Amino acid sequence: MSDILILNGRLVDPASGVDAERDVFLRHGKIAGVEKPGGLKDVTAKEIIDAAGMVVAPGLVDVHVHLREPGQTYKESIKTGTAAAAAGGFTTVVAMPNTVPVNDSVAGLEWMLDAARGSCIKLLAMPAATFGSRGEEITDFHELAEAGAVGFTDDGKPVLQDAVMREALTAAAGIGVPVSQHAENTRLKGGCSMNAGPVAFRLGLRGITVEAEARIVERDIQLLREIERVDRVRPHLHVQHVSTARAMELIRSAKAEGLHVTCEVAPHHFALTDEAIGDYDTNAKMNPPLRAEADRLAMIAGLMDGTVDCIATDHAPHARFEKEQEFERAPNGITGLETALGLALRVLHQGEGMTLTRVIALMSAQPAGVISLDGRGTLRVGSFGNVVVFDPASEWKFDVTKTRSKSRNTPFDGAPMLGRVAYTLSEGRVVYKA
Ligand SMILES: [Zn+2]
């Protein structure tokens, strides 16, 4: 790989507290120099990127994606999913285990992370917390962590049984990784396909109440307390895709209490409400579902006041034929890697006045912190050469026909975005160029 100079950009690196004009030098896949403009006079590079008018930020980190490989590569593959990630400015993504078969073994994890799968960025994974994600018996956390697991989850489903979740949290605490919980009490949900409320009433669909999410978050927080007191270890709970005001409030007070809870919010939960379902649009069907305006505002409040640790896409591709069926039968999930930055900048930065540094922190340094990544989510000298260069003033509309993903299930086709990615560099190589 050749050396690269990125000149004249506005470097925004929350981890090192820099928001200023800086030139960046990448050598051997690492950040080799960061200097004031003109300060890198004595270095030369074959490739020079002129970033005048652009923001130069750490490559984005997404702790929650579904890349569908193995088993469902008609929806997405590691190659196409990571290409979509690179187009969205991401250089590190964490694959969920609900593939076919479920990623619950060292062999499965190693297969997924193998370079032969064709990932163009750093691919990490959270294997299943329980065998087959059946919620009964926890997997071999030690072995899996040694093979690269950055956490454990049964995402798509919750770990429902108290005793099993308790064991998972305790085992993960010994290794220093989080248990990521899909917080949904599935016992409360039979046959529901959207949020309970006036829109569900109008459409004649059964609604999922906010309790389904809040009850699991509440139970898990209680387990953290109990484990700290009884077992004298400090477990880390990561709450995935928080969608309700009630769960957000529970997480806020658990943090104030000093428990190790982190959480993520997906762009669709701060950008949309259940009104987006309109006339049974299955591209607005996901789990947790789009909620009421009060919940959307609570997501924004949590993002603004620091209760939320990171933005995660929950990128969940599905084939057209799967989404083109009646609402209650269509699968949950939307694609999200190419729209996350544009939505965060439009809704949070332009709309809510969040600083650029904070938006970038929520998508780089902070998600890297949730899974304790070293050398990622920052542009400090010595870090991996993971960089996104974007035009922060560019207003554009997402066109799903241009997606790198194999699937097109998004409610954001034609939606306004702010901030256009010009280059994405992963470990010193250009992996996306507009
Ligand atoms: Zn989930």
Boltz pocket constraint, residues with backbone or C-beta under 6 A from the ligand:
constraints:
  - pocket:
      binder: B
      contacts: [[A, 155], [A, 156], [A, 157], [A, 182], [A, 240], [A, 241], [A, 287], [A, 288]]
      max_distance: 6.0
